[in-house]
């Protein structure tokens, strides 16, 4: 994750099904970069206003139309994944797993 954000890349769809763990549990890989975006153009950090990814793992600012966000929305999704790994359920009462991509 740190490598992505140091390079100003936002995955925008972090969820359990996009995290692979080796059988020996020594390697972890983040996959499915189809909605990932680089948020740096020249020297200016660009903020996104369009949502992409799975809504059940979207940060609150991504749910508001035309609200700005940056690569830190990935940290919200990581927190949800960690919660689910520890507790076994999603922290919110949601059945939303629809992917909404707007480019």
Order of alpha helices (4+ residues) and beta strands (2+ residues): alpha-beta-beta-beta-beta-beta-beta-alpha
